């Protein structure tokens, strides 16, 4: 999804209302690169994932958790992707990022679920 001049990615401050709820959302922002485009292409096929292409960045947002499978990314990319290279590709994230093993990184929106891996 690309942002047009009629759409806004962020809500203006004057329109923000404070809610006392927990959203369980999580996401990453990546610098636009070959790796980021590959990751976004894989994730946008999953239900509950929203991918937003900005001029120099790609944003991926999800509910609950987002699973990043390094083998899947490596296959689509045509070269090895490790959790450490993945972290370099992500300029920022929100939620709790946990490296489960050498093949899986999970970004949790639900902090209680993430605590099971601590």
N, C-alpha and C positions, 0 to 999 in steps of 0.2 A: 504494500500500500504506500503510495506517495502522497505527500501533503500538498494540497492545492491552496491557492490564495484565499478561498472561501472557508477552508478548514483551519482549526487551531489545534495544535498538539497539546498545549498547556492551557489551563483555565486561568483567566486574568485574576489577580489577587482580589479585586473588588467582588468577584463572583464566588470566591471560596468560602464555604461554610465548614465549621468544625464539627466533626462527628466523633462520638466516643465509641467507635467500633473498631475492630481489627479486620483488615482487608484480606489478609493471606495472599496478597499479590507479591510477585517477585519478577525480576527482570534484569537484563543486561543491556548496556550500551556499548557498541563496538565501533571503532574507527572503520570506515568503509575500506575494505580490503578484499582480496581474493578469499581469504579464510572466513571473514565475516559474512560475505555473500553466500558462501557455501553453507555455513552454519544456519543462516537465516532461511535459505532455501529448504533445508531439511526440516527446520522447526515450523515453518509456516504451514506445513502439511498436517500438523498435529492439531487436534481439537483444543480449543481454549487458549491458543497461542496467537498473539497479535504481533505482526512484524511491521515496523514503520521505517521506511527508507527516507532519510534526511539528506541534505546536500553532502555532508562529510561523515555521516554516522548512520548506523543501523541500530534500531532499538527493538528489543524483543521483550514482550511482557506476557506474563502468564498468571494463572490462578493456582494456588496450592504448591506446585513444584514444577520445575522444568528439569528434565533429565538430558544431559549431554553425553552421548555415547561416542567415545573417541574412535572406536573401530568404525562406526557408521560415518563419522565425519572424515576419517582417514580415507575410507573407500571412495567417498564422493569427491574428496579433494585431490586424490591421486598421489598423496604422500602422507607420511605419518603425522598425526596430530596427537600430542600428549596433553595431559592435564596442565602441565606447566606452560606449554605453548598456547593452550587455550586461554589461560589466565592473562597472558601477554596480549592476546587478541581482544580481551574485554577491557575497555577503558574504565568502566565502573559497573557496579551492580547494586541491586537492593534485594534484601532477603539474606538468608544465611547460605553461603556457598560451602559445600562439603565435598571433599575428594573421597569417594567411597573406596575406590581401588585405582589401579593404574589405567583403567579403561573408562571409569565413570565419574562424572562430576554432577552433583545434583544441587540445584538452587531451590531452597525451600522458602515459601511464603509463610508457612506454619512453623513457628519457632519450636513448638513442643515436639513436632515430628522430627525436626532437625536435631533436637537434644538426644534422640535415640542413638545418634552416631557420634556423640561426644565422648 
